[in-house]
Amino acid sequence: MRGVKPKNIIRNIKGIRKNYSKNALLYLLSILFFYVSLGAFSMLQGIYLKELGIEDSLLGMILSFKTAAMALASIPCAIIADRIGKKKAIIISMLFVPICTIFQGISTNIVVLLLLSVFQGVMNSFLVVSEGPFFMENSNNKNRIQLFSYSFAVNVFSTMVGYTLFGSVSESMIPMFGDILSLRYSMVAAGIIGLAACLSALFIKEKT
């Protein structure tokens, strides 16, 4: 590992902290945990519902209603986010989306799962509509495009990690707990990891 020295690493870290605002870096750290959780849940949810014996039509309804709710709620959530501030909107999303993940891992009632899925979609809208304005407020002309690029990269990478990590973890627990319980425990664990995103977002300072 020639050329990789502690001084160079420290210099690079200082350069990142200097070029990008603390708020932007905290947000990137938050979505790292958030999308690991969301990626894991997206991968596990369909398998879990199939293991519960839910019919394909109901499974499609649960999955599609979440997407529809996120789309329909985007405009109201944008208005609310503009009133309460981007930080609060981001925290709301990063708090309630993982909580919905946890409860969907616990519940077996179809109606409850459907309602949780819809609510999760609505809460996810707060993050979707807040990210762009948040980066606009916490960047300049030199680093704005880079921040959007980093956000997209973190999103894709974290989602991939969620798929891979929790797929392996869930499969490794099957001999001990069986299919349903291993999926349930994995979804609860994914939700708990998602709550770490909320803790990081608490340190963001609201722009006035």
DASULUR-V601501 format. One record per pair of residues at least 24 apart in sequence whose ideal C-beta (glycine too) atoms are under 8 Angstrom apart, sorted by the first residue. I is the first residue (numbers start at 1). J is the second residue. If there is no record, write none. Layout:
i = {I;I}
j = {J;J}
//
This chain:
i = {19;19;20;20;20;21;21;22;23;23;23;23;23;24;24;24;24;26;26;26;26;27;27;27;27;27;27;27;27;28;28;28;28;29;30;30;30;30;30;30;30;31;31;31;31;31;32;32;32;33;33;33;33;33;33;34;34;34;34;34;34;34;35;35;35;35;35;36;36;36;36;36;36;36;36;37;37;37;37;37;37;37;37;37;38;38;38;38;38;38;39;39;39;39;39;39;39;40;40;40;40;40;40;40;40;41;41;41;41;41;41;42;42;42;43;43;43;43;44;44;44;44;44;44;44;45;45;47;48;48;48;48;48;49;51;51;51;52;52;54;58;61;62;62;62;62;63;65;65;65;65;66;66;66;66;67;68;69;69;69;69;69;69;69;70;70;70;70;70;73;73;73;74;74;74;77;77;77;77;77;78;80;81;81;81;81;82;85;86;86;86;86;86;86;87;87;87;87;88;89;89;89;89;90;90;90;90;90;90;90;91;91;91;92;92;93;93;93;93;93;93;94;94;94;94;94;94;95;95;96;96;97;97;97;97;98;98;98;98;98;98;98;98;99;99;100;101;101;101;101;101;102;102;102;102;104;105;105;105;105;105;105;105;105;106;106;137;138;162;166}
j = {142;143;139;143;147;138;139;205;134;138;204;205;207;135;138;139;147;200;201;203;204;90;131;134;135;138;151;201;204;147;150;151;154;200;90;94;197;198;200;201;204;151;154;155;158;197;154;158;197;158;193;194;196;197;200;94;97;98;127;158;194;197;154;155;158;159;162;158;159;161;162;165;190;193;194;97;98;101;162;190;191;193;194;197;97;101;124;159;162;194;158;159;160;161;162;163;166;162;163;165;166;186;187;190;193;101;104;162;187;190;191;159;162;163;162;163;166;167;105;166;170;183;186;187;190;104;187;183;105;180;183;184;187;113;179;180;183;108;180;110;110;114;110;113;114;117;117;114;117;118;121;117;118;120;121;121;121;117;118;119;120;121;122;125;121;122;124;125;128;121;122;125;125;128;129;122;125;126;128;129;129;126;126;129;130;133;133;206;130;133;134;137;206;207;201;204;205;206;206;126;127;129;130;126;127;130;131;134;201;204;198;201;202;123;126;123;124;125;126;127;130;127;194;195;197;198;201;195;198;120;123;123;124;127;194;190;191;192;193;194;195;197;198;191;195;191;187;188;190;191;194;187;188;191;192;187;183;184;185;186;187;188;190;191;184;188;207;207;190;190}
//
